[in-house]
Amino acid sequence: MKKDTLAIQTGFFSLDYAGSGDAEEIDRGIRETLKGVRLSILAMGLGLANIKAKQLYRALGFRFMSQYIRRLCDDTKMERSCIFNWLAIGEAYIKYREDLEHINFTESDGPTKLPYLEKALEGNEKEFVLRKIKNLTLREFIAFSKMPSAETRGKKPFVRIKDDRVFVGGRLAVKINKRLDKESYVYFRRILRAAGQAMEKGGIIYPVKLKDMKEFQRYVPASSKLINKLRKVE
């Protein structure tokens, strides 16, 4: 029987079993990967997604996918939440496979981000989201996926500063102590506004500590040149 193939590299493990039409071969591959020295999350997810999509759990003696997962957890001593998370990873990869292959998304880019991809795509440009899933950490991408969409943000100000309070997405985020001296108070307001605007546009604020104003004056033009160079590469 000819196997479906999946053109993706996952370290030292072969994904041949993940695209198989043979239930026992997929089951054996999943179990061998679980016991392997290096756990291949993406391979596991694709195997699980394949078993579910083709209802191959029936060939293993189970009426439902949930029954197969329950037995798999019992046999391998894995948490059920882990198995379901891997399944979500596999299903997300299969659904957006063409887009992910287009950006050369591999296991090193963090397959644990994949369950949040669909949410991130709601109301955001696809190319913009795909750049984020490649470049952000898991925590950053989860936060990005939960941000109000561009469509929602257009209905009301995403970042709003009223007196000593800063609102993000309509919710109170920070309250600045009015007892601070005026210079510090204004300084923190400026920082919070810049951070909020970066968040609204899906950007990242990276703090840099400089020695003094003289160093700052040299740093600004140098950093601007570097940022422009990086954006040209994109």
N, C-alpha and C positions, 0 to 999 in steps of 0.2 A: 504493500500500500504506500502510495506517495505521500510524503509528509508536507505539511505547510511549513514554510521556513520563516524565521524572524531574523532580520538583518540587524543584530545588535550585539555588541561585545560586552561581556560581564566578567571581566577578570579571567580566572582560570576555569570557569565552568562553561560547559556547552549548553546552549539553549535548545538543542535539538528536541529534547523531550517536551519542552513547553509548547511547541506547535504540533505535537503528535496527535493523531486521531485515535491512538490506542490508550485506553484508560489506565491499564496496568503500567504501561511505560511511563506515563505522566506521574502516576502515584509513586512509582519507584524512584523517578528522578527527583521529585519533591522531597522524599524521605532521605535520599542520599545527600541532597544539598543541605538538608537540616543537620545532618551529621558531619558535614564537611568542615574543614579547617576554616574556610572563609565562607561566610553566609552570603548567598547571592539573593538579595531582597527582590530585585527586579525579576530574576528568573523564577523565583517562588511565586510572585504575583502573577506572572504570565501563565504559569502552569495552572494555578488555581482558577484564573479567569477562563482559561481554555476548558477546564473540567466543567465549570458552571455553564458557559455559553453553549457547549455541545451536549450538556446533560450527561457527561460521561460518568458521573457518580452512580448512575443507574447500573452501569456495567460492573461497578464495584459492589453492588448489592445494597445501595442506599436509595430511598425514594426522594429525598431532598438534599440539596447542597449543604444545608445546615447540619444534617445528620452526618454527612461525610466529614465536615469540619470538626464536629464534636468528637468523632472517632480519631481523627488525625491528632487532635489536641491530647486526647487520652494516651495515644500510642507514643507521642513524641514529647509529652510533658511540656507543651508550649501553651502559653496563654491564648485563650480564644480571641481576645482583642487583637493580638499580634497577627493571627491568621486572617482575620477579617480586614485588618489594615493592609496586609499584603495583597489580599484579593482586590481591594479598592485601588491599590497601586497598579496592579495588572490591568484592571478594567479601564482605568484612566489612560494608561499607555496605549492600549489597543484602540480606544476611541480617538485619541489624538496622535496616533502613530505617525501619520504622514507629516504633521507639523513638527513633531519632536525629532524625527529623522532629518528633517530639513535644517534644523539648528544643531544637528549632531549631538543631541541629548544622550548622554550615557549614564551608567550607574555612578560614575564619579561626580556627576552634577547633582546627585541627591534624589533618588526615586521617591523618597518619603515626602517630597513636595507635591507629587502627582495628584493625590486626592484633593488638593486645594486648587488645582488648575481650573476646573470648571467654574468654581465660584469667582476666581480672579478674572475670568473672561467675561463675566456679566457686566456689560456696560463699558468695557475697556477695549481698546484696539488690540487685536490678536498679536501683532508684531511687538507691541509694547510689553504685553504680558509674557511672551516667549523670551524676550530679553531678560525680564525679571527672573523667570524660573531658572535661567542659566546662571545669573550673576548673584542673586541673593542667597543668603543662608536660609535654612529651613525656617528658623524663627522669623526672619525678616519677610519671607514669602507668605507665611501664614498671616502675619500682620497686614501685609499688602492685600491679600485676598479678602480680608475682612473690612477693608476700607470702603467707604461709600463709593459707588461707581461714578464715573465722570458725569453721567446723566443725572444722578441724584445730586451731585455736588453743584450742578448748574442751577438747581432750583433754589438754593439758599447758600449763604456764605459758609464755607467749610471751616475756616478759622476766623474767630471773632474775638476781639479783645475789648472788654468793657470795664473801665476803671482798673481794678486790681485783679480781675478775673479773666482767664483765657478759656474760651469754649472751642472744642474741636468736634465737628459734626453735630453741633447742637448740645453737646454735653460739657459740663464743667470739667476741665482738665487740670488747671493749675490756678492757684490763688497766690498772688504776690503780696508779701508783707508790706503794708504801707508805711511801716515804721523804719524801713530802710532809708538810707540817705538818698537824695534825689538822683544822684549820678548812678548808684547801684540799681535803683528802681527802674530808671529808663533803660539801663543796660540789659536787665533781665527781660524787659518787655520786648526789646529788639530781638534778643536771642529766641524767645518763644515764638514771636511772629515768624521769624525766618524758618524755624524748625517746623512750624505748622504749615507754612507754604510749601516747604519741601515735601512734607508728608502728603499734602493734597495732590501734588504732581507725581507722586510715586518715587521721589528722590530720596537721597540719603544724606544726613548731616554727619560729618566726621570731624570731631574736635581735634584741634592741633594746638599744643601749648608752645608759645614762643617766648623767648627770653625777655625781649623788650620791644619798644616801638621801632627802634632802628631795624631790628630783625624782621618785624612785621612789614615794614615798608619794602624790604627786599623780597619777602616771601610772596606778597600779593601778585606782583607781575610774573614771578616764576611759576606760581601755581596756576595762574590764568593760562599761561602758555601750555602747561602740561594738560590741563583740562581740555583745551581746544584740540590738542593733538590726540587725546584719547577719544574724543567725540568724532573726529575725522575717521579714526579706525573703525568705529561702529558703522 
